Amino acid sequence: MDGTAIIIILAIAGVASVLLFALKGLLDQVPDVIDSAGRARDSWQRFRQPVQLPRADEEEPPMAA
């Protein structure tokens, strides 16, 4: 019975350590995902509202030297 209890405790500790390792890996990726989402949002806003260049007839004539 003593051996069984030790094996059960070691199994629980092993599963807990694997879960913590996986959770840490997932949480390490969160900042990169947030940065990517921000860049995608900025690109989408630039796509929806492109910068309009002034027309040729609205430009001021060059100054004489």
N, C-alpha and C positions, 0 to 999 in steps of 0.2 A: 504494500500500500504506500510506503514511503517513496518508492521510485516513481509511482504513478503521479503522485502529487507534485513532485519535482518536475516531471516532464510536462504536466499541465501548466505549471507556472512558467516554465521556459517557453512553451508554445504561445501562451498569452502575451508574454513579453516580446516574443519575436513578431507576432502579428501587430502589436502596438507599434513597434519600431518601424516596420514596413509601412504602416499607415501614416506615421508621422513623417517619414522620408518622402512618401508620395505627396502628402499635403504641403510640405516645404517646397518641393519642386513645382507644384501648382501655384503656390503663392509667389514664388520667385518670378513667374511669368506675368503676373498681373501688371506691374508697371509698364512692361513692353507693350502689352495689349492696350493699355490706356493711352500710351504715346501714339500707337498706330491709329487708334480710333480718332484722336485729335487731328493727326495729319490727314486722315481720310475726310474728316468733317471740313477742314480748311480747304482741301482740294475740291470738294463738292461745292462749297460756297463760291470759290473762284470760278468754277465751271458754270454755276447758275448765274453769276453776275460778272461777265467778262469785263475787263478794263476797256473802255471805249477810247480810241485814239482820236484826237481832234481832226476834223476834216481839213483838206488842203485849203479850202476857201476861207476857213476860219483862222488860219494861222497868220501871224503878223508878218509883214514883209521884212526882209533882212535890212538891217540898218546900213546906210551908206558910210563908207569909210572916209 
